[in-house]
Amino acid sequence: MYLSSEKKQELFGDHSLSKSKSDTGSAESQIALYTYRIAHLTEHLKQNKKDHSSRRGLLKLVGKRKRLLEYLHDRHIERYRAVLADLNLRK
């Protein structure tokens, strides 16, 4: 699989709220995971243009990430801005 458990732990470690342990449930770590998966699927779809099921999965991931970003924007604006800057997302 393209995403090993070591890579997943690295993503969660870099983008967790508490630096002492892996925080897999925070919005920041989930947004980082979705961003990694979106980038991977985007590269896949550049080579496989007719893979419509993967395209649907990509759109679902983008929607999930958008909802998490809206949650952060509404409730924790400082964390929202930090995530945008850290992951180079534009809004």
C-alpha positions as CSV (number, residue, x, y, z in Angstrom):
1,M,0.0,0.0,0.0
2,Y,1.2,3.5,-0.7
3,L,0.7,4.6,2.9
4,S,2.7,2.6,5.4
5,S,2.1,2.7,9.1
6,E,5.4,4.5,9.7
7,K,4.5,7.2,7.2
8,K,1.1,7.6,8.9
9,Q,2.7,7.9,12.4
10,E,5.1,10.5,11.0
11,L,2.2,12.5,9.6
12,F,0.3,12.3,12.9
13,G,3.5,13.1,14.9
14,D,4.1,16.2,12.8
15,H,0.6,17.6,13.0
16,S,-0.7,16.5,16.3
17,L,-1.9,18.9,19.1
18,S,0.3,17.3,21.8
19,K,3.9,16.6,20.9
20,S,4.3,13.9,23.5
21,K,2.2,11.2,21.7
22,S,0.6,10.5,18.4
23,D,-2.8,12.3,18.3
24,T,-4.8,10.6,15.5
25,G,-8.1,12.2,16.3
26,S,-7.4,15.9,16.2
27,A,-8.6,17.9,13.2
28,E,-5.1,18.9,12.3
29,S,-3.7,15.4,12.0
30,Q,-6.8,14.2,10.1
31,I,-6.5,17.2,7.7
32,A,-2.8,16.3,7.2
33,L,-3.7,12.7,6.4
34,Y,-6.4,13.7,4.0
35,T,-4.0,16.1,2.3
36,Y,-1.4,13.4,1.8
37,R,-4.0,11.0,0.4
38,I,-5.4,13.7,-1.9
39,A,-2.0,14.4,-3.3
40,H,-1.4,10.7,-4.0
41,L,-4.8,10.3,-5.7
42,T,-4.2,13.4,-7.8
43,E,-0.9,11.9,-9.1
44,H,-2.7,8.6,-9.8
45,L,-5.4,10.3,-11.8
46,K,-3.0,12.2,-13.9
47,Q,-1.8,8.9,-15.3
48,N,-5.1,7.0,-15.2
49,K,-7.6,9.5,-16.6
50,K,-10.5,7.0,-16.9
51,D,-10.4,5.7,-13.3
52,H,-13.7,7.1,-12.3
53,S,-14.0,5.3,-9.0
54,S,-10.8,6.8,-7.7
55,R,-12.0,10.2,-8.9
56,R,-15.1,9.8,-6.8
57,G,-13.0,8.8,-3.8
58,L,-10.8,11.9,-4.4
59,L,-13.9,14.1,-4.4
60,K,-15.2,12.5,-1.2
61,L,-11.8,13.1,0.5
62,V,-11.7,16.8,-0.6
63,G,-15.2,17.2,0.9
64,K,-14.2,15.6,4.2
65,R,-11.1,17.9,4.4
66,K,-13.2,20.9,3.5
67,R,-15.7,20.1,6.4
68,L,-12.8,19.7,8.9
69,L,-11.3,23.0,7.7
70,E,-14.7,24.7,8.2
71,Y,-14.9,23.3,11.7
72,L,-11.5,24.7,12.6
73,H,-12.4,28.0,11.0
74,D,-15.6,28.4,13.0
75,R,-14.2,27.2,16.4
76,H,-10.4,27.7,16.4
77,I,-9.3,30.3,14.0
78,E,-5.6,30.3,15.2
79,R,-5.4,26.5,14.7
80,Y,-7.0,26.9,11.2
81,R,-4.5,29.5,10.1
82,A,-1.6,27.3,11.4
83,V,-2.9,24.3,9.5
84,L,-3.2,26.4,6.3
85,A,0.3,27.7,6.6
86,D,1.8,24.3,7.6
87,L,0.2,22.3,4.8
88,N,0.5,25.1,2.1
89,L,-3.3,25.1,1.5
90,R,-4.9,28.1,0.0
91,K,-8.1,29.6,1.2
